[in-house]
């Protein structure tokens, strides 16, 4: 196994991580922005007000995207397992 193979496996893993985390993080950012706009317009400066909506949106998005996340992780894992016999060559 040479350095190019290891770099390729790590690069693919990082891409999968970005693809998996992207929708959840994007929704969290949108909710944080909306809550910040709400706090600015109403002059409510409570620090804990941001966390509850974000937690709720992250949990709902994880439930909604769970099939997508599991299928991507499963596909990558199967690709890595299929690649194992070729490591000694």
PDB file of N, CA, C and O in Angstrom, chain B, residues numbered from 101:
ATOM      1  N   UNK B 101       0.865  -1.172   0.000  1.00  0.00           N
ATOM      2  CA  UNK B 101       0.000   0.000   0.000  1.00  0.00           C
ATOM      3  C   UNK B 101       0.907   1.229   0.000  1.00  0.00           C
ATOM      4  O   UNK B 101       1.786   1.360   0.852  1.00  0.00           O
ATOM      5  N   UNK B 102       0.692   2.112  -0.944  1.00  0.00           N
ATOM      6  CA  UNK B 102       1.522   3.302  -1.035  1.00  0.00           C
ATOM      7  C   UNK B 102       0.780   4.533  -0.509  1.00  0.00           C
ATOM      8  O   UNK B 102      -0.380   4.460  -0.105  1.00  0.00           O
ATOM      9  N   UNK B 103       1.475   5.643  -0.528  1.00  0.00           N
ATOM     10  CA  UNK B 103       0.914   6.868   0.026  1.00  0.00           C
ATOM     11  C   UNK B 103      -0.303   7.372  -0.754  1.00  0.00           C
ATOM     12  O   UNK B 103      -1.215   7.955  -0.169  1.00  0.00           O
ATOM     13  N   UNK B 104      -0.320   7.154  -2.044  1.00  0.00           N
ATOM     14  CA  UNK B 104      -1.426   7.627  -2.877  1.00  0.00           C
ATOM     15  C   UNK B 104      -2.740   6.939  -2.500  1.00  0.00           C
ATOM     16  O   UNK B 104      -3.801   7.563  -2.508  1.00  0.00           O
ATOM     17  N   UNK B 105      -2.658   5.670  -2.177  1.00  0.00           N
ATOM     18  CA  UNK B 105      -3.862   4.927  -1.793  1.00  0.00           C
ATOM     19  C   UNK B 105      -4.411   5.449  -0.465  1.00  0.00           C
ATOM     20  O   UNK B 105      -5.618   5.638  -0.314  1.00  0.00           O
ATOM     21  N   UNK B 106      -3.522   5.678   0.485  1.00  0.00           N
ATOM     22  CA  UNK B 106      -3.945   6.188   1.791  1.00  0.00           C
ATOM     23  C   UNK B 106      -4.547   7.577   1.651  1.00  0.00           C
ATOM     24  O   UNK B 106      -5.581   7.871   2.251  1.00  0.00           O
ATOM     25  N   UNK B 107      -3.909   8.427   0.866  1.00  0.00           N
ATOM     26  CA  UNK B 107      -4.425   9.779   0.653  1.00  0.00           C
ATOM     27  C   UNK B 107      -5.777   9.734  -0.031  1.00  0.00           C
ATOM     28  O   UNK B 107      -6.662  10.521   0.307  1.00  0.00           O
ATOM     29  N   UNK B 108      -5.958   8.835  -0.979  1.00  0.00           N
ATOM     30  CA  UNK B 108      -7.238   8.703  -1.665  1.00  0.00           C
ATOM     31  C   UNK B 108      -8.345   8.241  -0.714  1.00  0.00           C
ATOM     32  O   UNK B 108      -9.462   8.756  -0.772  1.00  0.00           O
ATOM     33  N   UNK B 109      -8.048   7.284   0.155  1.00  0.00           N
ATOM     34  CA  UNK B 109      -9.034   6.827   1.139  1.00  0.00           C
ATOM     35  C   UNK B 109      -9.412   7.939   2.109  1.00  0.00           C
ATOM     36  O   UNK B 109     -10.589   8.111   2.429  1.00  0.00           O
ATOM     37  N   UNK B 110      -8.427   8.691   2.575  1.00  0.00           N
ATOM     38  CA  UNK B 110      -8.709   9.788   3.502  1.00  0.00           C
ATOM     39  C   UNK B 110      -9.489  10.900   2.805  1.00  0.00           C
ATOM     40  O   UNK B 110     -10.411  11.476   3.382  1.00  0.00           O
ATOM     41  N   UNK B 111      -9.114  11.198   1.559  1.00  0.00           N
ATOM     42  CA  UNK B 111      -9.829  12.234   0.807  1.00  0.00           C
ATOM     43  C   UNK B 111     -11.291  11.849   0.610  1.00  0.00           C
ATOM     44  O   UNK B 111     -12.183  12.680   0.778  1.00  0.00           O
ATOM     45  N   UNK B 112     -11.537  10.585   0.253  1.00  0.00           N
ATOM     46  CA  UNK B 112     -12.921  10.129   0.079  1.00  0.00           C
ATOM     47  C   UNK B 112     -13.693  10.169   1.398  1.00  0.00           C
ATOM     48  O   UNK B 112     -14.879  10.496   1.412  1.00  0.00           O
ATOM     49  N   UNK B 113     -13.028   9.840   2.498  1.00  0.00           N
ATOM     50  CA  UNK B 113     -13.692   9.893   3.799  1.00  0.00           C
ATOM     51  C   UNK B 113     -14.065  11.321   4.163  1.00  0.00           C
ATOM     52  O   UNK B 113     -15.152  11.558   4.691  1.00  0.00           O
ATOM     53  N   UNK B 114     -13.188  12.270   3.892  1.00  0.00           N
ATOM     54  CA  UNK B 114     -13.484  13.673   4.203  1.00  0.00           C
ATOM     55  C   UNK B 114     -14.619  14.195   3.330  1.00  0.00           C
ATOM     56  O   UNK B 114     -15.471  14.945   3.804  1.00  0.00           O
ATOM     57  N   UNK B 115     -14.637  13.807   2.069  1.00  0.00           N
ATOM     58  CA  UNK B 115     -15.735  14.219   1.185  1.00  0.00           C
ATOM     59  C   UNK B 115     -17.065  13.660   1.684  1.00  0.00           C
ATOM     60  O   UNK B 115     -18.071  14.369   1.692  1.00  0.00           O
ATOM     61  N   UNK B 116     -17.076  12.404   2.096  1.00  0.00           N
ATOM     62  CA  UNK B 116     -18.300  11.798   2.631  1.00  0.00           C
ATOM     63  C   UNK B 116     -18.744  12.523   3.903  1.00  0.00           C
ATOM     64  O   UNK B 116     -19.938  12.744   4.104  1.00  0.00           O
ATOM     65  N   UNK B 117     -17.795  12.891   4.755  1.00  0.00           N
ATOM     66  CA  UNK B 117     -18.141  13.629   5.972  1.00  0.00           C
ATOM     67  C   UNK B 117     -18.795  14.956   5.636  1.00  0.00           C
ATOM     68  O   UNK B 117     -19.796  15.328   6.249  1.00  0.00           O
ATOM     69  N   UNK B 118     -18.236  15.683   4.657  1.00  0.00           N
ATOM     70  CA  UNK B 118     -18.839  16.955   4.257  1.00  0.00           C
ATOM     71  C   UNK B 118     -20.232  16.761   3.668  1.00  0.00           C
ATOM     72  O   UNK B 118     -21.139  17.549   3.935  1.00  0.00           O
ATOM     73  N   UNK B 119     -20.397  15.724   2.874  1.00  0.00           N
ATOM     74  CA  UNK B 119     -21.709  15.456   2.270  1.00  0.00           C
ATOM     75  C   UNK B 119     -22.740  15.097   3.336  1.00  0.00           C
ATOM     76  O   UNK B 119     -23.896  15.515   3.257  1.00  0.00           O
ATOM     77  N   UNK B 120     -22.321  14.330   4.322  1.00  0.00           N
ATOM     78  CA  UNK B 120     -23.237  13.914   5.384  1.00  0.00           C
ATOM     79  C   UNK B 120     -23.594  15.080   6.306  1.00  0.00           C
ATOM     80  O   UNK B 120     -24.757  15.267   6.661  1.00  0.00           O
ATOM     81  N   UNK B 121     -22.590  15.853   6.685  1.00  0.00           N
ATOM     82  CA  UNK B 121     -22.817  16.924   7.666  1.00  0.00           C
ATOM     83  C   UNK B 121     -23.398  18.181   7.038  1.00  0.00           C
ATOM     84  O   UNK B 121     -23.947  19.023   7.747  1.00  0.00           O
ATOM     85  N   UNK B 122     -23.288  18.322   5.736  1.00  0.00           N
ATOM     86  CA  UNK B 122     -23.717  19.536   5.057  1.00  0.00           C
ATOM     87  C   UNK B 122     -25.155  19.953   5.296  1.00  0.00           C
ATOM     88  O   UNK B 122     -25.387  21.082   5.729  1.00  0.00           O
ATOM     89  N   UNK B 123     -26.128  19.098   5.034  1.00  0.00           N
ATOM     90  CA  UNK B 123     -27.520  19.524   5.220  1.00  0.00           C
ATOM     91  C   UNK B 123     -27.858  19.886   6.668  1.00  0.00           C
ATOM     92  O   UNK B 123     -28.591  20.844   6.913  1.00  0.00           O
ATOM     93  N   UNK B 124     -27.335  19.134   7.612  1.00  0.00           N
ATOM     94  CA  UNK B 124     -27.634  19.396   9.021  1.00  0.00           C
ATOM     95  C   UNK B 124     -27.010  20.732   9.447  1.00  0.00           C
ATOM     96  O   UNK B 124     -27.656  21.536  10.119  1.00  0.00           O
ATOM     97  N   UNK B 125     -25.761  20.961   9.056  1.00  0.00           N
ATOM     98  CA  UNK B 125     -25.100  22.214   9.412  1.00  0.00           C
ATOM     99  C   UNK B 125     -25.739  23.407   8.715  1.00  0.00           C
ATOM    100  O   UNK B 125     -25.861  24.481   9.305  1.00  0.00           O
ATOM    101  N   UNK B 126     -26.144  23.226   7.473  1.00  0.00           N
ATOM    102  CA  UNK B 126     -26.796  24.314   6.743  1.00  0.00           C
ATOM    103  C   UNK B 126     -28.100  24.726   7.429  1.00  0.00           C
ATOM    104  O   UNK B 126     -28.362  25.917   7.599  1.00  0.00           O
ATOM    105  N   UNK B 127     -28.913  23.749   7.822  1.00  0.00           N
ATOM    106  CA  UNK B 127     -30.163  24.079   8.512  1.00  0.00           C
ATOM    107  C   UNK B 127     -29.896  24.718   9.866  1.00  0.00           C
ATOM    108  O   UNK B 127     -30.633  25.612  10.283  1.00  0.00           O
ATOM    109  N   UNK B 128     -28.863  24.278  10.549  1.00  0.00           N
ATOM    110  CA  UNK B 128     -28.508  24.875  11.834  1.00  0.00           C
ATOM    111  C   UNK B 128     -28.073  26.332  11.666  1.00  0.00           C
ATOM    112  O   UNK B 128     -28.425  27.182  12.484  1.00  0.00           O
ATOM    113  N   UNK B 129     -27.324  26.616  10.628  1.00  0.00           N
ATOM    114  CA  UNK B 129     -26.899  27.991  10.358  1.00  0.00           C
ATOM    115  C   UNK B 129     -28.093  28.870  10.026  1.00  0.00           C
ATOM    116  O   UNK B 129     -28.184  30.002  10.501  1.00  0.00           O
ATOM    117  N   UNK B 130     -29.011  28.355   9.213  1.00  0.00           N
ATOM    118  CA  UNK B 130     -30.205  29.131   8.852  1.00  0.00           C
ATOM    119  C   UNK B 130     -31.034  29.454  10.090  1.00  0.00           C
ATOM    120  O   UNK B 130     -31.480  30.589  10.257  1.00  0.00           O
ATOM    121  N   UNK B 131     -31.244  28.473  10.955  1.00  0.00           N
ATOM    122  CA  UNK B 131     -32.030  28.705  12.171  1.00  0.00           C
ATOM    123  C   UNK B 131     -31.315  29.690  13.087  1.00  0.00           C
ATOM    124  O   UNK B 131     -31.954  30.563  13.674  1.00  0.00           O
ATOM    125  N   UNK B 132     -30.003  29.562  13.216  1.00  0.00           N
ATOM    126  CA  UNK B 132     -29.234  30.504  14.027  1.00  0.00           C
ATOM    127  C   UNK B 132     -29.349  31.920  13.500  1.00  0.00           C
ATOM    128  O   UNK B 132     -29.468  32.868  14.277  1.00  0.00           O
ATOM    129  N   UNK B 133     -29.314  32.070  12.183  1.00  0.00           N
ATOM    130  CA  UNK B 133     -29.462  33.390  11.575  1.00  0.00           C
ATOM    131  C   UNK B 133     -30.851  33.957  11.814  1.00  0.00           C
ATOM    132  O   UNK B 133     -30.989  35.139  12.130  1.00  0.00           O
ATOM    133  N   UNK B 134     -31.885  33.130  11.668  1.00  0.00           N
ATOM    134  CA  UNK B 134     -33.252  33.599  11.898  1.00  0.00           C
ATOM    135  C   UNK B 134     -33.463  33.999  13.358  1.00  0.00           C
ATOM    136  O   UNK B 134     -34.114  35.006  13.638  1.00  0.00           O
ATOM    137  N   UNK B 135     -32.923  33.225  14.278  1.00  0.00           N
ATOM    138  CA  UNK B 135     -33.055  33.561  15.696  1.00  0.00           C
ATOM    139  C   UNK B 135     -32.280  34.834  16.010  1.00  0.00           C
ATOM    140  O   UNK B 135     -32.739  35.649  16.811  1.00  0.00           O
ATOM    141  N   UNK B 136     -31.116  35.020  15.397  1.00  0.00           N
ATOM    142  CA  UNK B 136     -30.341  36.241  15.610  1.00  0.00           C
ATOM    143  C   UNK B 136     -31.078  37.461  15.083  1.00  0.00           C
ATOM    144  O   UNK B 136     -31.062  38.519  15.711  1.00  0.00           O
ATOM    145  N   UNK B 137     -31.728  37.317  13.927  1.00  0.00           N
ATOM    146  CA  UNK B 137     -32.529  38.419  13.393  1.00  0.00           C
ATOM    147  C   UNK B 137     -33.708  38.713  14.321  1.00  0.00           C
ATOM    148  O   UNK B 137     -34.025  39.874  14.578  1.00  0.00           O
ATOM    149  N   UNK B 138     -34.350  37.663  14.819  1.00  0.00           N
ATOM    150  CA  UNK B 138     -35.458  37.838  15.767  1.00  0.00           C
ATOM    151  C   UNK B 138     -34.973  38.532  17.042  1.00  0.00           C
ATOM    152  O   UNK B 138     -35.651  39.424  17.554  1.00  0.00           O
ATOM    153  N   UNK B 139     -33.816  38.134  17.555  1.00  0.00           N
ATOM    154  CA  UNK B 139     -33.283  38.750  18.758  1.00  0.00           C
ATOM    155  C   UNK B 139     -32.929  40.216  18.526  1.00  0.00           C
ATOM    156  O   UNK B 139     -33.119  41.045  19.415  1.00  0.00           O
ATOM    157  N   UNK B 140     -32.427  40.535  17.363  1.00  0.00           N
ATOM    158  CA  UNK B 140     -32.058  41.910  17.057  1.00  0.00           C
ATOM    159  C   UNK B 140     -33.290  42.796  16.932  1.00  0.00           C
ATOM    160  O   UNK B 140     -33.296  43.926  17.420  1.00  0.00           O
ATOM    161  N   UNK B 141     -34.324  42.295  16.286  1.00  0.00           N
ATOM    162  CA  UNK B 141     -35.517  43.123  16.081  1.00  0.00           C
ATOM    163  C   UNK B 141     -36.326  43.295  17.352  1.00  0.00           C
ATOM    164  O   UNK B 141     -36.994  44.315  17.517  1.00  0.00           O
ATOM    165  N   UNK B 142     -36.284  42.327  18.253  1.00  0.00           N
ATOM    166  CA  UNK B 142     -37.066  42.439  19.486  1.00  0.00           C
ATOM    167  C   UNK B 142     -36.233  42.878  20.683  1.00  0.00           C
ATOM    168  O   UNK B 142     -36.769  43.036  21.781  1.00  0.00           O
ATOM    169  N   UNK B 143     -34.936  43.078  20.492  1.00  0.00           N
ATOM    170  CA  UNK B 143     -34.012  43.490  21.561  1.00  0.00           C
ATOM    171  C   UNK B 143     -33.969  42.499  22.713  1.00  0.00           C
ATOM    172  O   UNK B 143     -33.703  42.880  23.853  1.00  0.00           O
ATOM    173  N   UNK B 144     -34.225  41.242  22.425  1.00  0.00           N
ATOM    174  CA  UNK B 144     -34.081  40.181  23.427  1.00  0.00           C
ATOM    175  C   UNK B 144     -32.669  39.634  23.276  1.00  0.00           C
ATOM    176  O   UNK B 144     -32.315  39.107  22.222  1.00  0.00           O
ATOM    177  N   UNK B 145     -31.872  39.756  24.310  1.00  0.00           N
ATOM    178  CA  UNK B 145     -30.483  39.319  24.232  1.00  0.00           C
ATOM    179  C   UNK B 145     -30.220  38.126  25.148  1.00  0.00           C
ATOM    180  O   UNK B 145     -29.199  38.079  25.834  1.00  0.00           O
ATOM    181  N   UNK B 146     -31.123  37.181  25.159  1.00  0.00           N
ATOM    182  CA  UNK B 146     -30.964  35.980  25.966  1.00  0.00           C
ATOM    183  C   UNK B 146     -30.071  34.992  25.219  1.00  0.00           C
ATOM    184  O   UNK B 146     -30.375  34.619  24.086  1.00  0.00           O
ATOM    185  N   UNK B 147     -28.976  34.566  25.840  1.00  0.00           N
ATOM    186  CA  UNK B 147     -28.018  33.687  25.181  1.00  0.00           C
ATOM    187  C   UNK B 147     -28.567  32.285  24.945  1.00  0.00           C
ATOM    188  O   UNK B 147     -28.222  31.643  23.953  1.00  0.00           O
ATOM    189  N   UNK B 148     -29.407  31.813  25.837  1.00  0.00           N
ATOM    190  CA  UNK B 148     -29.910  30.442  25.705  1.00  0.00           C
ATOM    191  C   UNK B 148     -31.041  30.323  24.680  1.00  0.00           C
ATOM    192  O   UNK B 148     -31.466  29.214  24.358  1.00  0.00           O
ATOM    193  N   UNK B 149     -31.523  31.436  24.173  1.00  0.00           N
ATOM    194  CA  UNK B 149     -32.621  31.413  23.200  1.00  0.00           C
ATOM    195  C   UNK B 149     -32.188  30.773  21.882  1.00  0.00           C
ATOM    196  O   UNK B 149     -33.026  30.226  21.166  1.00  0.00           O
ATOM    197  N   UNK B 150     -30.929  30.828  21.556  1.00  0.00           N
ATOM    198  CA  UNK B 150     -30.436  30.291  20.284  1.00  0.00           C
ATOM    199  C   UNK B 150     -30.372  28.769  20.315  1.00  0.00           C
ATOM    200  O   UNK B 150     -30.599  28.122  19.293  1.00  0.00           O
ATOM    201  N   UNK B 151     -30.068  28.194  21.466  1.00  0.00           N
ATOM    202  CA  UNK B 151     -29.766  26.765  21.522  1.00  0.00           C
ATOM    203  C   UNK B 151     -30.984  25.867  21.334  1.00  0.00           C
ATOM    204  O   UNK B 151     -30.887  24.842  20.660  1.00  0.00           O
ATOM    205  N   UNK B 152     -32.099  26.220  21.900  1.00  0.00           N
ATOM    206  CA  UNK B 152     -33.281  25.349  21.824  1.00  0.00           C
ATOM    207  C   UNK B 152     -33.762  25.163  20.382  1.00  0.00           C
ATOM    208  O   UNK B 152     -33.963  24.022  19.967  1.00  0.00           O
ATOM    209  N   UNK B 153     -33.957  26.235  19.596  1.00  0.00           N
ATOM    210  CA  UNK B 153     -34.371  26.003  18.195  1.00  0.00           C
ATOM    211  C   UNK B 153     -33.335  25.234  17.383  1.00  0.00           C
ATOM    212  O   UNK B 153     -33.684  24.402  16.546  1.00  0.00           O
ATOM    213  N   UNK B 154     -32.059  25.519  17.635  1.00  0.00           N
ATOM    214  CA  UNK B 154     -31.020  24.799  16.894  1.00  0.00           C
ATOM    215  C   UNK B 154     -31.030  23.317  17.233  1.00  0.00           C
ATOM    216  O   UNK B 154     -30.907  22.479  16.339  1.00  0.00           O
ATOM    217  N   UNK B 155     -31.172  22.983  18.500  1.00  0.00           N
ATOM    218  CA  UNK B 155     -31.209  21.576  18.903  1.00  0.00           C
ATOM    219  C   UNK B 155     -32.396  20.879  18.273  1.00  0.00           C
ATOM    220  O   UNK B 155     -32.273  19.755  17.786  1.00  0.00           O
ATOM    221  N   UNK B 156     -33.540  21.534  18.279  1.00  0.00           N
ATOM    222  CA  UNK B 156     -34.745  20.934  17.698  1.00  0.00           C
ATOM    223  C   UNK B 156     -34.566  20.708  16.197  1.00  0.00           C
ATOM    224  O   UNK B 156     -34.901  19.642  15.682  1.00  0.00           O
ATOM    225  N   UNK B 157     -34.036  21.717  15.497  1.00  0.00           N
ATOM    226  CA  UNK B 157     -33.848  21.587  14.047  1.00  0.00           C
ATOM    227  C   UNK B 157     -32.809  20.521  13.723  1.00  0.00           C
ATOM    228  O   UNK B 157     -32.984  19.764  12.768  1.00  0.00           O
ATOM    229  N   UNK B 158     -31.734  20.447  14.497  1.00  0.00           N
ATOM    230  CA  UNK B 158     -30.713  19.433  14.247  1.00  0.00           C
ATOM    231  C   UNK B 158     -31.293  18.040  14.468  1.00  0.00           C
ATOM    232  O   UNK B 158     -31.036  17.138  13.671  1.00  0.00           O
ATOM    233  N   UNK B 159     -32.063  17.848  15.526  1.00  0.00           N
ATOM    234  CA  UNK B 159     -32.655  16.527  15.769  1.00  0.00           C
ATOM    235  C   UNK B 159     -33.643  16.145  14.666  1.00  0.00           C
ATOM    236  O   UNK B 159     -33.640  15.007  14.198  1.00  0.00           O
ATOM    237  N   UNK B 160     -34.474  17.080  14.258  1.00  0.00           N
ATOM    238  CA  UNK B 160     -35.438  16.798  13.185  1.00  0.00           C
ATOM    239  C   UNK B 160     -34.709  16.515  11.868  1.00  0.00           C
ATOM    240  O   UNK B 160     -35.090  15.604  11.132  1.00  0.00           O
ATOM    241  N   UNK B 161     -33.666  17.289  11.572  1.00  0.00           N
ATOM    242  CA  UNK B 161     -32.940  17.056  10.322  1.00  0.00           C
ATOM    243  C   UNK B 161     -32.167  15.742  10.365  1.00  0.00           C
ATOM    244  O   UNK B 161     -32.041  15.073   9.339  1.00  0.00           O
ATOM    245  N   UNK B 162     -31.648  15.359  11.528  1.00  0.00           N
ATOM    246  CA  UNK B 162     -30.988  14.053  11.625  1.00  0.00           C
ATOM    247  C   UNK B 162     -31.980  12.919  11.412  1.00  0.00           C
ATOM    248  O   UNK B 162     -31.648  11.913  10.784  1.00  0.00           O
ATOM    249  N   UNK B 163     -33.186  13.074  11.925  1.00  0.00           N
ATOM    250  CA  UNK B 163     -34.213  12.060  11.692  1.00  0.00           C
ATOM    251  C   UNK B 163     -34.604  12.028  10.215  1.00  0.00           C
ATOM    252  O   UNK B 163     -34.755  10.955   9.630  1.00  0.00           O
ATOM    253  N   UNK B 164     -34.765  13.203   9.619  1.00  0.00           N
ATOM    254  CA  UNK B 164     -35.186  13.294   8.222  1.00  0.00           C
ATOM    255  C   UNK B 164     -34.112  12.751   7.276  1.00  0.00           C
ATOM    256  O   UNK B 164     -34.424  12.030   6.329  1.00  0.00           O
ATOM    257  N   UNK B 165     -32.847  13.097   7.534  1.00  0.00           N
ATOM    258  CA  UNK B 165     -31.754  12.687   6.650  1.00  0.00           C
ATOM    259  C   UNK B 165     -31.093  11.386   7.084  1.00  0.00           C
ATOM    260  O   UNK B 165     -30.041  11.038   6.548  1.00  0.00           O
ATOM    261  N   UNK B 166     -31.661  10.661   8.023  1.00  0.00           N
ATOM    262  CA  UNK B 166     -31.009   9.461   8.544  1.00  0.00           C
ATOM    263  C   UNK B 166     -30.812   8.394   7.466  1.00  0.00           C
ATOM    264  O   UNK B 166     -29.767   7.744   7.430  1.00  0.00           O
ATOM    265  N   UNK B 167     -31.783   8.209   6.602  1.00  0.00           N
ATOM    266  CA  UNK B 167     -31.625   7.213   5.542  1.00  0.00           C
ATOM    267  C   UNK B 167     -30.481   7.600   4.609  1.00  0.00           C
ATOM    268  O   UNK B 167     -29.676   6.753   4.223  1.00  0.00           O
ATOM    269  N   UNK B 168     -30.412   8.863   4.254  1.00  0.00           N
ATOM    270  CA  UNK B 168     -29.339   9.363   3.387  1.00  0.00           C
ATOM    271  C   UNK B 168     -27.976   9.182   4.057  1.00  0.00           C
ATOM    272  O   UNK B 168     -27.023   8.740   3.416  1.00  0.00           O
ATOM    273  N   UNK B 169     -27.882   9.520   5.331  1.00  0.00           N
ATOM    274  CA  UNK B 169     -26.620   9.409   6.064  1.00  0.00           C
ATOM    275  C   UNK B 169     -26.171   7.956   6.164  1.00  0.00           C
ATOM    276  O   UNK B 169     -25.011   7.636   5.905  1.00  0.00           O
ATOM    277  N   UNK B 170     -27.090   7.089   6.539  1.00  0.00           N
ATOM    278  CA  UNK B 170     -26.737   5.674   6.699  1.00  0.00           C
ATOM    279  C   UNK B 170     -26.371   5.051   5.356  1.00  0.00           C
ATOM    280  O   UNK B 170     -25.444   4.243   5.286  1.00  0.00           O
ATOM    281  N   UNK B 171     -27.072   5.408   4.307  1.00  0.00           N
ATOM    282  CA  UNK B 171     -26.745   4.832   2.999  1.00  0.00           C
ATOM    283  C   UNK B 171     -25.381   5.295   2.514  1.00  0.00           C
ATOM    284  O   UNK B 171     -24.642   4.500   1.932  1.00  0.00           O
ATOM    285  N   UNK B 172     -25.022   6.565   2.736  1.00  0.00           N
ATOM    286  CA  UNK B 172     -23.702   7.052   2.332  1.00  0.00           C
ATOM    287  C   UNK B 172     -22.593   6.361   3.126  1.00  0.00           C
ATOM    288  O   UNK B 172     -21.584   5.949   2.553  1.00  0.00           O
ATOM    289  N   UNK B 173     -22.775   6.233   4.439  1.00  0.00           N
ATOM    290  CA  UNK B 173     -21.762   5.584   5.270  1.00  0.00           C
ATOM    291  C   UNK B 173     -21.628   4.113   4.887  1.00  0.00           C
ATOM    292  O   UNK B 173     -20.520   3.581   4.825  1.00  0.00           O
ATOM    293  N   UNK B 174     -22.755   3.462   4.631  1.00  0.00           N
ATOM    294  CA  UNK B 174     -22.727   2.055   4.241  1.00  0.00           C
ATOM    295  C   UNK B 174     -22.024   1.870   2.900  1.00  0.00           C
ATOM    296  O   UNK B 174     -21.214   0.956   2.745  1.00  0.00           O
ATOM    297  N   UNK B 175     -22.326   2.729   1.935  1.00  0.00           N
ATOM    298  CA  UNK B 175     -21.669   2.635   0.627  1.00  0.00           C
ATOM    299  C   UNK B 175     -20.164   2.829   0.750  1.00  0.00           C
ATOM    300  O   UNK B 175     -19.390   2.099   0.131  1.00  0.00           O
ATOM    301  N   UNK B 176     -19.748   3.807   1.545  1.00  0.00           N
ATOM    302  CA  UNK B 176     -18.306   4.041   1.701  1.00  0.00           C
ATOM    303  C   UNK B 176     -17.638   2.869   2.407  1.00  0.00           C
ATOM    304  O   UNK B 176     -16.548   2.448   2.021  1.00  0.00           O
ATOM    305  N   UNK B 177     -18.284   2.344   3.433  1.00  0.00           N
ATOM    306  CA  UNK B 177     -17.720   1.213   4.165  1.00  0.00           C
ATOM    307  C   UNK B 177     -17.593  -0.010   3.262  1.00  0.00           C
ATOM    308  O   UNK B 177     -16.576  -0.702   3.301  1.00  0.00           O
ATOM    309  N   UNK B 178     -18.598  -0.282   2.461  1.00  0.00           N
ATOM    310  CA  UNK B 178     -18.525  -1.410   1.524  1.00  0.00           C
ATOM    311  C   UNK B 178     -17.440  -1.205   0.480  1.00  0.00           C
ATOM    312  O   UNK B 178     -16.771  -2.158   0.083  1.00  0.00           O
ATOM    313  N   UNK B 179     -17.259   0.046   0.028  1.00  0.00           N
ATOM    314  CA  UNK B 179     -16.175   0.327  -0.917  1.00  0.00           C
ATOM    315  C   UNK B 179     -14.808   0.071  -0.288  1.00  0.00           C
ATOM    316  O   UNK B 179     -13.911  -0.466  -0.937  1.00  0.00           O
ATOM    317  N   UNK B 180     -14.656   0.454   0.967  1.00  0.00           N
ATOM    318  CA  UNK B 180     -13.382   0.208   1.654  1.00  0.00           C
ATOM    319  C   UNK B 180     -13.164  -1.285   1.848  1.00  0.00           C
ATOM    320  O   UNK B 180     -12.055  -1.777   1.639  1.00  0.00           O
ATOM    321  N   UNK B 181     -14.199  -2.010   2.243  1.00  0.00           N
ATOM    322  CA  UNK B 181     -14.069  -3.459   2.420  1.00  0.00           C
ATOM    323  C   UNK B 181     -13.780  -4.170   1.103  1.00  0.00           C
ATOM    324  O   UNK B 181     -13.025  -5.142   1.074  1.00  0.00           O
ATOM    325  N   UNK B 182     -14.376  -3.691   0.014  1.00  0.00           N
ATOM    326  CA  UNK B 182     -14.076  -4.277  -1.292  1.00  0.00           C
ATOM    327  C   UNK B 182     -12.635  -3.995  -1.728  1.00  0.00           C
ATOM    328  O   UNK B 182     -12.065  -4.748  -2.517  1.00  0.00           O
ATOM    329  N   UNK B 183     -12.060  -2.930  -1.223  1.00  0.00           N
ATOM    330  CA  UNK B 183     -10.716  -2.548  -1.595  1.00  0.00           C
ATOM    331  C   UNK B 183      -9.641  -3.310  -0.808  1.00  0.00           C
ATOM    332  O   UNK B 183      -8.482  -3.335  -1.223  1.00  0.00           O
ATOM    333  N   UNK B 184     -10.005  -3.926   0.311  1.00  0.00           N
ATOM    334  CA  UNK B 184      -9.034  -4.589   1.186  1.00  0.00           C
ATOM    335  C   UNK B 184      -8.237  -5.690   0.480  1.00  0.00           C
ATOM    336  O   UNK B 184      -7.032  -5.768   0.715  1.00  0.00           O
ATOM    337  N   UNK B 185      -8.815  -6.541  -0.362  1.00  0.00           N
ATOM    338  CA  UNK B 185      -7.995  -7.577  -1.019  1.00  0.00           C
ATOM    339  C   UNK B 185      -6.897  -7.037  -1.915  1.00  0.00           C
ATOM    340  O   UNK B 185      -5.922  -7.739  -2.184  1.00  0.00           O
ATOM    341  N   UNK B 186      -7.035  -5.797  -2.384  1.00  0.00           N
ATOM    342  CA  UNK B 186      -6.057  -5.222  -3.302  1.00  0.00           C
ATOM    343  C   UNK B 186      -4.945  -4.468  -2.585  1.00  0.00           C
ATOM    344  O   UNK B 186      -4.083  -3.887  -3.244  1.00  0.00           O
ATOM    345  N   UNK B 187      -4.940  -4.461  -1.260  1.00  0.00           N
ATOM    346  CA  UNK B 187      -3.947  -3.694  -0.513  1.00  0.00           C
ATOM    347  C   UNK B 187      -2.545  -4.283  -0.598  1.00  0.00           C
ATOM    348  O   UNK B 187      -1.569  -3.535  -0.540  1.00  0.00           O
ATOM    349  N   UNK B 188      -2.417  -5.579  -0.731  1.00  0.00           N
ATOM    350  CA  UNK B 188      -1.100  -6.221  -0.760  1.00  0.00           C
ATOM    351  C   UNK B 188      -0.451  -6.181  -2.133  1.00  0.00           C
ATOM    352  O   UNK B 188       0.690  -6.619  -2.277  1.00  0.00           O
ATOM    353  N   UNK B 189      -1.110  -5.694  -3.104  1.00  0.00           N
ATOM    354  CA  UNK B 189      -0.562  -5.693  -4.461  1.00  0.00           C
ATOM    355  C   UNK B 189       0.233  -4.458  -4.743  1.00  0.00           C
ATOM    356  O   UNK B 189       0.763  -4.302  -5.843  1.00  0.00           O
TER     357      UNK B 189
END
